Amino acid sequence: MASVRDNPRPMGDSKSLIVIRDYRTRAIPRDDIPNSNDPIGSVGPNVPQGFGDTHAMYPEGQLETSGIMPEVQAWQGWPTGWETPLWNGFESISRKVSTLWTCVDLNTRQLASFPIYGVKGVRVVPLPDWSNNPEPEMYSDWTECAKQLFNTYQAHGEAILWATGRLKDGLGPGGIGSVARFVVLNPSMVNIERSNGEIVYETGKEKLDRNDICHIKYQSVPTNLRGIGPLEWVSNNVLSAAALEKYNTNLASRGGIPWAIIKSQRKLNGTEARDLQTAFMAGSSNRNGAPAVMSGTIDLETLNISPREMMMLEQREFDETRIASAYGVPPYLVGLPQPSGLTYANAVSLLDFYWRTTLRTHAQAVAMAMSNWLLPRGTRFEFNRDEFTRQDDSTRATTDATLFNLQDENGNRAKTIDEIRMGNRLLPNNPADVENMMGAIP
């Protein structure tokens, strides 16, 4: 096994990647002189007691002793429609949209499950040890690393890989100095700038060697140093979907859709309205099927609005279909109605369409960029999607028979019996050829 030279730069921890500055002691001047009204707001001595008044800041010494920042809380006196601060910006909203992350998860799970194999020309060649596990100290296997890679590729619009070790001898396909181990970085923790004619990558205050970085962009435009992902162009649909998802949750958890309204010809205060509602509910449970009796200035008006209209499901389906389209996922695969006019003959044709239009483009873009960084010129690795678009037994047998009957002028068949058996996960006729065949079949 080839020996590895560790990267002399530490991978870093939360202390080296996050810089915190405290501006609480800095005086911020006001442009206008405050009026003479008594001060009152969300916090302060004149506000009714609440959690926000007694827990305006975290307890003294909490960060030093536990290292945990307290959970974000709503302040006393905030209107119910206000949200707590978006500490993570737009990303915190997008994480609440179930369809968005279902699409990301579906794409990632499929791509991470595809085995990888090396190719040089038309020959299958072995790959270095990183094809099994790019960094044993971080990942359980290749699949875990691939999930992080494709998650950031889709959610952030870019994936950034960093070499943690290089070969120091000539053993292995890459040769001396080639990348032997690497990890996936969080793009939010990496700063990218152009300085003195070169592109500089930094995590916190630490500058990373450009040769140790593989930066893969989902979409790119000239002069833009960062990648662009689908969240950029479906942001309005994401905001709308997040609002409707929260609205539907509140509608379900706070009593659902009302079937009727008790109307009064005079204005009622809160206590009178609650007493009237309670009296009607008590009377309904005790009248044993008899009709309700309303008198005086009270009327009962029933509502004919349907649950679908009340929950605005059509608008929600539109937004979530647009999100699925941006991520290249057929709506049917994430529980959305299939657009009219778009049909598939069977499940195989649906998966083949999904592979050709979405997964293939992701797999090829990532594999080409990583091959140029990790492997010698002329060698590349590919994702094997055979199991994903695997045909049924009858169709596969017909294809194998056709290839078996194709021969060149020397009598060599396009596909031999042993190759057909191995392609169907069957041992070759000659058990001694098992090891050779396993190395030749991706």
Secondary structure, DSSP 8 states (H G I E B T S, - for coil): ---EEE-SS----HHHH------TTS----SS---SS---SSSSTTS---HHHHTSS--TTHHHHH---------TT--TT-----TTTHHHHHTT-HHHHHHHHHHHHHHHHS-EEEEETTEEE---GGGT-S-TTT-SSHHHHHHHHHHHHHHTSEEEEEEEEEE-SS-STT-TT-EEEEEEE-GGG-EEEEETTEEEEEETTEEE-GGGEEEEESB--TT--S-B-GGGTSHHHHHHHHHHHHHHHHHHHTT---SEEEEESS---HHHHHHHHHHHHHHHHHSTT------TTEEEEE----HHHHTTHHHHHHHHHHHHHHTT--GGGGT----TT---SSHHHHHHHHIIIIIHHHHHHHHHHHHHHHS-TTEEEEE--TTTT---HHHHHHHHHHHHH-B-TT--BSS-HHHHHHHTT---SSGGGHHHHHHH--
